[in-house]
Amino acid sequence: MFTSIVLLFILALIIPFFIAQMMPTVKWLIIYTISFGTLALLQHYKHLTTPSEQRGNGFAYLLGVGLIRFIYTSGVVGIINRAIILNYTSRGYRINIWFIVYIITLDVMLIYIAFLMWQSERI
């Protein structure tokens, strides 16, 4: 059971990120940003407007909220990453391996910051 939960969290981090990476142009990235942002805002609004006595509690609720936050973070990091790469390629820069390493480091830092924000919210 634990491995399936870990696999679910890994897929929740990978899928929105790689969907953003497949956007070929800025127009497609803007369309993805608007659709992903609308979905994220609707989910967050639904969570905020649900009365606290109708919300879940316990371990399953914590996993659900954590999973949704990881999906948001992954999508936002993917959008930022793709926007940076599209901006540099439109200016004529070549993308080499060190640039990819720096971008991945930025992604890890953004996910870590989001995790710290989530932990501070729980306290």
GUNU-661993 format. One record per residue (C-alpha): residue number from 1; residue in one letter; x, y, z. Coordinates in Angstrom, 2 decimals. Example, Ala and Ser with C-alpha at 12.3 -4.5 7.8 and 13.67 -1.06 7.14 Angstrom:
@i=1&aa=A&c1=12.30&c2=-4.50&c3=7.80
@i=2&aa=S&c1=13.67&c2=-1.06&c3=7.14
***
This chain:
@i=1&aa=M&c1=0.00&c2=0.00&c3=0.00
@i=2&aa=F&c1=2.81&c2=2.39&c3=0.85
@i=3&aa=T&c1=4.47&c2=1.90&c3=-2.54
@i=4&aa=S&c1=1.22&c2=2.71&c3=-4.34
@i=5&aa=I&c1=0.89&c2=5.95&c3=-2.37
@i=6&aa=V&c1=4.48&c2=6.89&c3=-3.21
@i=7&aa=L&c1=3.86&c2=6.05&c3=-6.87
@i=8&aa=L&c1=0.73&c2=8.23&c3=-6.85
@i=9&aa=F&c1=2.69&c2=11.18&c3=-5.44
@i=10&aa=I&c1=5.49&c2=10.68&c3=-7.98
@i=11&aa=L&c1=2.99&c2=10.61&c3=-10.86
@i=12&aa=A&c1=1.29&c2=13.71&c3=-9.45
@i=13&aa=L&c1=4.65&c2=15.50&c3=-9.61
@i=14&aa=I&c1=5.66&c2=14.22&c3=-13.05
@i=15&aa=I&c1=2.51&c2=14.47&c3=-15.18
@i=16&aa=P&c1=1.69&c2=18.23&c3=-14.91
@i=17&aa=F&c1=5.39&c2=19.08&c3=-15.23
@i=18&aa=F&c1=5.87&c2=17.09&c3=-18.43
@i=19&aa=I&c1=2.63&c2=18.32&c3=-19.97
@i=20&aa=A&c1=4.04&c2=21.84&c3=-19.63
@i=21&aa=Q&c1=7.35&c2=20.70&c3=-21.14
@i=22&aa=M&c1=5.58&c2=19.44&c3=-24.29
@i=23&aa=M&c1=4.20&c2=22.87&c3=-25.21
@i=24&aa=P&c1=5.85&c2=23.79&c3=-28.54
@i=25&aa=T&c1=5.20&c2=27.55&c3=-28.58
@i=26&aa=V&c1=4.37&c2=30.40&c3=-26.25
@i=27&aa=K&c1=0.72&c2=30.38&c3=-27.41
@i=28&aa=W&c1=0.31&c2=26.76&c3=-26.39
@i=29&aa=L&c1=1.99&c2=27.48&c3=-23.06
@i=30&aa=I&c1=-0.40&c2=30.37&c3=-22.41
@i=31&aa=I&c1=-3.38&c2=28.13&c3=-23.20
@i=32&aa=Y&c1=-2.04&c2=25.46&c3=-20.82
@i=33&aa=T&c1=-1.39&c2=28.08&c3=-18.14
@i=34&aa=I&c1=-4.92&c2=29.44&c3=-18.37
@i=35&aa=S&c1=-6.54&c2=26.00&c3=-18.33
@i=36&aa=F&c1=-4.30&c2=24.66&c3=-15.54
@i=37&aa=G&c1=-4.72&c2=27.85&c3=-13.53
@i=38&aa=T&c1=-8.50&c2=27.76&c3=-13.91
@i=39&aa=L&c1=-8.59&c2=24.16&c3=-12.73
@i=40&aa=A&c1=-6.32&c2=24.95&c3=-9.77
@i=41&aa=L&c1=-8.35&c2=28.00&c3=-8.76
@i=42&aa=L&c1=-11.62&c2=26.07&c3=-8.97
@i=43&aa=Q&c1=-10.24&c2=23.26&c3=-6.80
@i=44&aa=H&c1=-8.86&c2=25.75&c3=-4.26
@i=45&aa=Y&c1=-12.14&c2=27.71&c3=-4.22
@i=46&aa=K&c1=-14.09&c2=24.49&c3=-3.67
@i=47&aa=H&c1=-11.79&c2=23.60&c3=-0.79
@i=48&aa=L&c1=-12.13&c2=27.03&c3=0.83
@i=49&aa=T&c1=-15.91&c2=27.24&c3=0.50
@i=50&aa=T&c1=-16.59&c2=23.77&c3=1.88
@i=51&aa=P&c1=-17.65&c2=24.10&c3=5.53
@i=52&aa=S&c1=-15.09&c2=22.68&c3=7.94
@i=53&aa=E&c1=-17.54&c2=20.13&c3=9.37
@i=54&aa=Q&c1=-18.06&c2=18.65&c3=5.88
@i=55&aa=R&c1=-14.35&c2=18.38&c3=5.13
@i=56&aa=G&c1=-12.53&c2=15.19&c3=5.84
@i=57&aa=N&c1=-10.07&c2=14.76&c3=8.63
@i=58&aa=G&c1=-7.31&c2=12.40&c3=9.44
@i=59&aa=F&c1=-4.67&c2=10.74&c3=7.32
@i=60&aa=A&c1=-6.70&c2=10.43&c3=4.10
@i=61&aa=Y&c1=-7.59&c2=14.12&c3=4.13
@i=62&aa=L&c1=-3.95&c2=15.05&c3=4.73
@i=63&aa=L&c1=-2.88&c2=12.86&c3=1.79
@i=64&aa=G&c1=-5.52&c2=14.39&c3=-0.47
@i=65&aa=V&c1=-4.58&c2=17.97&c3=0.37
@i=66&aa=G&c1=-0.89&c2=17.16&c3=0.01
@i=67&aa=L&c1=-1.46&c2=15.51&c3=-3.37
@i=68&aa=I&c1=-3.41&c2=18.49&c3=-4.70
@i=69&aa=R&c1=-0.69&c2=20.87&c3=-3.49
@i=70&aa=F&c1=1.99&c2=18.77&c3=-5.19
@i=71&aa=I&c1=0.00&c2=18.83&c3=-8.44
@i=72&aa=Y&c1=-0.28&c2=22.64&c3=-8.27
@i=73&aa=T&c1=3.39&c2=23.04&c3=-7.49
@i=74&aa=S&c1=4.47&c2=20.68&c3=-10.22
@i=75&aa=G&c1=2.33&c2=22.43&c3=-12.82
@i=76&aa=V&c1=3.56&c2=25.88&c3=-11.84
@i=77&aa=V&c1=7.19&c2=24.78&c3=-11.83
@i=78&aa=G&c1=6.72&c2=23.16&c3=-15.26
@i=79&aa=I&c1=5.16&c2=26.34&c3=-16.65
@i=80&aa=I&c1=7.99&c2=28.50&c3=-15.26
@i=81&aa=N&c1=10.59&c2=26.10&c3=-16.59
@i=82&aa=R&c1=9.11&c2=25.98&c3=-20.10
@i=83&aa=A&c1=8.65&c2=29.76&c3=-20.20
@i=84&aa=I&c1=12.34&c2=30.26&c3=-19.37
@i=85&aa=I&c1=13.43&c2=27.80&c3=-22.05
@i=86&aa=L&c1=11.09&c2=29.27&c3=-24.70
@i=87&aa=N&c1=12.32&c2=32.77&c3=-23.86
@i=88&aa=Y&c1=15.97&c2=31.81&c3=-24.25
@i=89&aa=T&c1=15.43&c2=29.84&c3=-27.46
@i=90&aa=S&c1=13.46&c2=32.72&c3=-29.02
@i=91&aa=R&c1=16.45&c2=34.99&c3=-28.41
@i=92&aa=G&c1=18.74&c2=32.59&c3=-30.22
@i=93&aa=Y&c1=20.57&c2=31.06&c3=-27.26
@i=94&aa=R&c1=21.64&c2=27.45&c3=-27.43
@i=95&aa=I&c1=20.45&c2=25.15&c3=-24.69
@i=96&aa=N&c1=23.33&c2=23.05&c3=-23.33
@i=97&aa=I&c1=23.51&c2=20.46&c3=-20.57
@i=98&aa=W&c1=24.51&c2=22.94&c3=-17.85
@i=99&aa=F&c1=21.49&c2=25.09&c3=-18.57
@i=100&aa=I&c1=19.28&c2=22.03&c3=-18.11
@i=101&aa=V&c1=21.06&c2=21.24&c3=-14.81
@i=102&aa=Y&c1=20.47&c2=24.81&c3=-13.60
@i=103&aa=I&c1=16.80&c2=24.64&c3=-14.55
@i=104&aa=I&c1=16.37&c2=21.31&c3=-12.74
@i=105&aa=T&c1=18.06&c2=22.82&c3=-9.68
@i=106&aa=L&c1=15.60&c2=25.72&c3=-9.85
@i=107&aa=D&c1=12.73&c2=23.22&c3=-10.03
@i=108&aa=V&c1=13.97&c2=21.34&c3=-6.98
@i=109&aa=M&c1=14.32&c2=24.59&c3=-5.04
@i=110&aa=L&c1=10.78&c2=25.70&c3=-5.97
@i=111&aa=I&c1=9.31&c2=22.36&c3=-4.93
@i=112&aa=Y&c1=11.25&c2=22.51&c3=-1.64
@i=113&aa=I&c1=10.00&c2=26.03&c3=-0.96
@i=114&aa=A&c1=6.42&c2=24.92&c3=-1.64
@i=115&aa=F&c1=6.90&c2=21.99&c3=0.74
@i=116&aa=L&c1=8.21&c2=24.33&c3=3.45
@i=117&aa=M&c1=5.22&c2=26.62&c3=2.93
@i=118&aa=W&c1=2.88&c2=23.65&c3=3.27
@i=119&aa=Q&c1=4.62&c2=22.54&c3=6.47
@i=120&aa=S&c1=4.42&c2=26.03&c3=7.99
@i=121&aa=E&c1=0.71&c2=26.18&c3=7.17
@i=122&aa=R&c1=0.05&c2=22.98&c3=9.09
@i=123&aa=I&c1=1.70&c2=24.30&c3=12.27
***
